[in-house]
Amino acid sequence: MCATCGCEGDAKTTLLNLQTSVSTAIPPLRQRDDPHEHVHAHGTRHAHAHGHGCDHHTHDHDHHHDGDHSHGVAAPSAHRSTLEIEASILAKNDGLAARNRAWLSGREILALNLVSSPGSGKTMLLERTIAELRGGPPVFVVEGDQATANDGERIRRAGAPVVQINTGAGCHLDAEMVRQAMAELKLSAGALLFIENVGNLVCPALFDLGGRAKVVLFSVTEGEDKTLKYPHMFQAAELILLNKTDLLPHLDFSVEEALANVSRVNPLARTLLVSAKTGEGFGAWLDWIRAQSEDARTTASP
Amino acid sequence: MHELSIACSIVDLVAQAADGRKVRRVTLEIGKLSGVAPDAVAFCFPEVAQGTDAEDASLEIREIDGVARCETCGEEFATPTLLTICSCGALSYQRIRGGELNIKSIEVEEVD
């Protein structure tokens, strides 16, 4: 076990299906020792199983050289060579995310990755959204938190099938966690899937989950300059929701300034003002979801 | 601290490519706008690499400056931060460099 690495620790990632109450452990991405095919730098393609790295698995390859054999003049037993790799560090997660995306697309399912700081109101937004969409396409939810199934329980009570992922020490969901959660959910064709990421505006920006769009939430209690402080996440957003507008009468928050900052960071994103508590602004949010869902249907892969 | 996950991914990819050979050097490209802190990766790498073929490898990180092309005037301009825009005042641009997060190459010991 790696003493330092967050991708494995005592606090393992677990997945709880709130429909069946069955909990399963998800091994860290790097430990998943499934056989797979890949290309080496020298160009040969083959499939094999391997496990190394954070699990501190030790190889039994013997690199011992006593140098007493010769190849003509000199007797070097080893020499160095450079392998051009030219691979994205995130290739593994990106590949899994692409598979999720293709799987979802083939079933005309709209998947949205919902991200924000802890406490911006993601879960309450979903509770109201589930209620408002009743009678429409079925809604499914993947809930991500470091610990507890509290949010998953709230979503279940709101009426949507939900899987709760607890990342333990981890600070973000990855594509493999979402793949497993999707398998648990038994998603139906044409459904809506909301993936509520771990509350964090930094790490989830780098890890593609395979959804169609990132919806980034912030609330009027967090300051007008939230978007400037976390530009990575807000630049990755297709839609930005400014939540808790019901609190505006009690605050010195300038909506105008907040919106000016949003367009500075991400001029292409759409921004909507909403209150998950009162439902203010929900018409536009629900319209946006319906339009995206329609888009997911018409642009589905064959 | 996503650099831990990043370091894990690096060690994983390096070990795959090395295929049992001892790794002496790993060269990375990290864009200055990638959202990944090189220092944090360098800090995590030796810990994560312990017990793998990359455990004695030195880590070379090439940082790449941010460059974008303005979609209005077509100029290329330096983007030291994510909030830098073209001097012409237009807000939309294509990021050309600075987002890199790549393993460039590795140096391994070949056994004769």
Interface residues (C-beta under 8 A of the other chain):
Chain A: C2 A3 T4 C5 G6 C7 P28 L29 R30 H38 H40 A41 H50 H52 G53 C54 H56 H57 T58 H59 H61 H63 H65 H71 P76 S77 A78 H79 R80 S81 T82 L83 E84 I85 E86 A87 S88 I89 L90 A91 K92 N93 G170 C171 H172 D174 V202 C203 A205 L206 F207 L228 P231 H232 Q235 S263 R264 V265 P267 L268
Chain B: M1 H2 L4 S5 I6 A7 C8 S9 I10 V11 D12 L13 V14 A15 Q16 A17 A18 D19 G20 K22 R24 L28 G35 V36 C44 E47 V48 A49 Q50 G51 T52 D53 T81 L82 L83 L91 S92 L101 N102 I103 K104 S105 I106 E107 V108 E109 E110 V111 D112
